[in-house]
């Protein structure tokens, strides 16, 4: 298996890949994560949610399917905070979403 980027409105069947939802990421973040995934020891299913989509049903479904949700601190999307939600940004412990993937890969 290899890492997969999944965009709205798609959903994929569960695999052994680590499922992650990204909200409010920049194209640069996506490119960095994609390059990282090419060399990662772990495979990921990465759902991408753009803030202009506004489909809360799909967002909630994906949030429930993933083990981690990474959301930009300045995102206008609001989801119910829970234990698998991590904010990223300059004022957060996690500066950018790539750091999460690197940490996860190192903890295998």
Residue pairs with C-beta under 8 A, 6 or more apart in sequence:
1 15
1 16
1 17
1 43
2 37
2 43
3 17
3 37
3 40
3 43
3 44
3 45
3 46
4 12
4 17
4 43
4 44
4 45
4 46
5 30
5 34
5 46
5 48
6 12
6 45
6 46
6 47
6 48
7 47
7 48
8 48
8 49
8 50
8 53
8 55
8 58
9 55
9 58
11 58
11 61
11 62
11 65
12 45
14 65
15 43
15 45
16 43
17 43
17 44
17 45
18 42
18 43
18 44
18 45
18 67
18 68
18 104
19 44
19 45
19 47
19 65
19 66
19 67
19 68
20 44
20 45
20 46
20 47
20 66
20 67
20 68
20 69
20 70
20 100
20 101
21 47
21 49
21 62
21 63
21 66
21 68
21 69
21 70
22 29
22 30
22 33
22 46
22 47
22 48
22 49
22 70
22 97
23 49
23 51
23 69
23 70
23 71
23 72
23 75
23 77
23 79
24 51
24 71
24 72
24 74
24 75
24 76
24 77
25 33
25 48
25 70
25 72
25 97
29 96
29 97
29 98
30 48
32 96
32 98
33 46
33 97
33 98
33 101
36 98
36 101
36 102
36 105
37 43
37 44
37 46
37 101
40 101
40 105
41 105
41 108
42 104
42 105
42 108
44 101
45 66
47 62
47 65
47 66
49 59
49 62
49 77
51 75
51 76
51 77
53 59
59 77
59 79
60 79
63 69
63 79
66 84
67 84
68 84
68 85
68 86
68 100
69 79
69 84
69 85
69 86
70 86
70 87
70 88
70 94
70 97
70 100
71 77
71 79
71 85
71 86
71 87
71 88
72 87
72 88
72 89
73 87
73 88
73 89
73 90
73 91
73 92
74 89
79 85
86 94
86 100
87 94
88 94
88 95
88 96
88 97
88 99
88 100
89 95
94 100
